[in-house]
Amino acid sequence: MEELSFPWGGERRFNSYGRFCNERFGGRVQRIPVDAGFSCPNRESRAEGGCTYCSNQAFSPAYVAKSTGIVGQLRDGRLFFSKHYNSNKGYFAYFQSYTNTFTTASKLSGLCDAALREAGIRGIIISTRPDCLPDSILDFLSELNGKTYLCVEIGIESFSDKTLGHINRGHTVECAFEAFRKLHERNIPTCAHIIFGLPFETPGSWIEEAKLLNALNPEFLKIHHLQIFKGTQIESEYLNNPGRFHVFDSDGYVNFICDYIERLSPNIVIERFCSEVPPRFLSVSHWQLLRHHELVGKIEDELEQRDSFQGIRLKNSN
Ligand code: SF4
């Protein structure tokens, strides 16, 4: 049977992170999430208390504990993942919790150096907000990028200033574009995070905004479906005003994601299609979709059924 080949040179119908790791590192590289002990400017400096959906407890794996420090967390993580996955090409230190550039360049530099001295660490991934990239941090990131694999993950979350204001994100869409511009000027690889399901937004608006994501031009993309966590501000909003939210079922989400990635640049590597957190954190349990690997299988089946792939409708959508 003739093998298919898509614009990214792989056989899968979307530009997968697995393909990227195989090409760049020769196999699977596992992220080890760490909590560096930073906070978040949006929680500290604003009376409203941060993003309305924020629950860092839900976003952090159970073995992550600030008290063990970066080195302890990386060692615990390595032990955990070595029992569960074949991470045959090593690990990334993933500075995931809160805002990991909400500190000084010298403090971040010390933590990154400590991480890179650990066995098996192949690079650093730093997660942050678009409004937390001062020049001193950008200069440090540029230097770090010259000595190891680096990716900076930026939470965009929405392409609507109205939504960003409503969920109390504390930055604008323009600010996100500016952050990507500054990182790209320094040749630093970027990953964009977006959320589908925020209040007042619809599948139609997300499809329309695929062109904005293409214009942002991140190397990587993480898609999250909105999950509502216990005790968050958005939980009260959802319980009082469910009509503000578009809630997907699994089949609807698969169809929507296929429609979306058909309009996505083939250059963008897709890392995730949905969020996955322990169900005990969820307020509204029917928002828990399939497990990620099950969802990916269904997306690939649907793309095959359509004889379609990432970017097929790009010309018509821009
Ligand atoms: S930027 Fe992240 S850590 Fe800060 S309030 Fe928002 S979701 Fe929470």
Boltz pocket constraint, residues with backbone or C-beta under 6 A from the ligand:
constraints:
  - pocket:
      binder: B
      contacts: [[A, 40], [A, 41], [A, 42], [A, 43], [A, 49], [A, 50], [A, 51], [A, 53], [A, 54], [A, 55], [A, 56], [A, 97], [A, 98], [A, 99], [A, 129], [A, 169]]
      max_distance: 6.0
